[in-house]
Amino acid sequence: MLKEGGLILAGVLALAAGSTDWRWRRIPNWLTVPGFVAGIAANSIAYGWPGLKLSLGGAALGLLLLFPFVFIRALGAGDWKLVGAIGGCLGSHEILTVLAGAVLVAGVMAMALVIYKKRFRETVRNIGRLLLAFLSLHPGTPSISLDNPETLKVPFGVAVAIAVILVVSGRLALNITL
């Protein structure tokens, strides 16, 4: 349903957020909030009520799926808000594709970092602790959360940016509208 405008908006937002996450390990509100509003406005103007529903559905789906990871401190709030903004730009259909791609990219980045830092055993133990926190529905222990400066961290915003760029460039190159 979305035309090139929503795709390009998502791509620009992803590039800006990915570069700030890479450089400063933060995705600021001044980027995500206007991106969210612009995505919803663009789709609402282009498609009226159905565009508004598609955008709000995409934002809500992205935010809902990632909230448990923010709650246990395995994912930052900036990454979470970025996915909501991207969902607002792309809609409910494409946010799942972007999230699947982002998880794959983040997994490759994480494996490379674990191998480079030679911390495989510690990483497996921490994944077990995160899974336990996730399944028991309470925040993870401070030793394995984002708050611990000693834990290895992958900039998820960069992974999201790569996934968005791949999806957007594929759609634009093939002239496929959502």
HELIX and SHEET records of a PDB file:
HELIX    1   1 GLU A    4  TRP A   24  1                                  21    
HELIX    2   2 ASN A   29  TYR A   47  1                                  19    
HELIX    3   3 TRP A   49  PHE A   71  1                                  23    
HELIX    4   4 ALA A   77  LEU A   90  1                                  14    
HELIX    5   5 SER A   92  LYS A  117  1                                  26    
HELIX    6   6 PHE A  120  SER A  136  1                                  17    
HELIX    7   7 PRO A  142  ILE A  144  5                                   3    
HELIX    8   8 PHE A  156  LEU A  174  1                                  19    
END                                                                             
